[in-house]
Amino acid sequence: MEVYVLMELKKSNAKHFCDILDRGRANDYNFVVMTLVGPSFDNLRKTASTEKSKQKFSLGCALSIAIKCVDAIEELHGIGYLHR
């Protein structure tokens, strides 16, 4: 199901999702090869922190992250899928 959704997102030129490079089945395992999306939020938070900020994102940064998440959800809804 995830592969199908990501393929549909690629057809719609969605910019907030990774691309599928390959997919298949080997023995009893299904696999998906996709593009990297970057460092985790936890790594970014730890890297950008200072003694004063105590490993927290600034309000502006947190709001930017939230807006990008909402944009991604809108793209998902735009192709007819709802998230859980």
CORQUI-V691826 format. One record per backbone hydrogen bond with DSSP energy under -0.5 kcal/mol. CO is the residue of the C=O (numbers start at 1). NH is the residue of the N-H. E is the energy in kcal/mol with one decimal. If there is no record, write none. Layout:
[[CO | NH | E] [CO | NH | E]]
This chain:
[[1 | 5 | -2.4] [2 | 6 | -2.6] [3 | 7 | -2.3] [4 | 8 | -2.3] [5 | 9 | -2.4] [6 | 10 | -1.9] [7 | 11 | -1.9] [8 | 12 | -1.5] [9 | 14 | -2.5] [10 | 13 | -1.6] [19 | 21 | -0.6] [19 | 35 | -2.2] [22 | 33 | -3.1] [24 | 31 | -2.6] [26 | 29 | -2.4] [29 | 26 | -3.0] [31 | 24 | -2.0] [32 | 34 | -0.5] [33 | 21 | -3.4] [33 | 22 | -1.7] [40 | 44 | -2.3] [41 | 45 | -2.8] [42 | 46 | -2.3] [43 | 47 | -2.4] [44 | 48 | -2.5] [45 | 49 | -0.8] [50 | 54 | -1.4] [50 | 55 | -0.7] [58 | 62 | -2.7] [59 | 63 | -2.5] [60 | 64 | -2.0] [61 | 65 | -2.3] [62 | 66 | -2.2] [63 | 67 | -2.3] [64 | 68 | -2.1] [65 | 69 | -2.1] [66 | 70 | -2.3] [67 | 71 | -2.5] [68 | 72 | -2.2] [69 | 73 | -2.3] [70 | 74 | -2.4] [71 | 75 | -1.9] [72 | 76 | -2.1] [73 | 77 | -2.6] [74 | 78 | -2.2] [75 | 79 | -0.9] [76 | 79 | -0.8] [76 | 81 | -1.9] [77 | 80 | -1.8]]
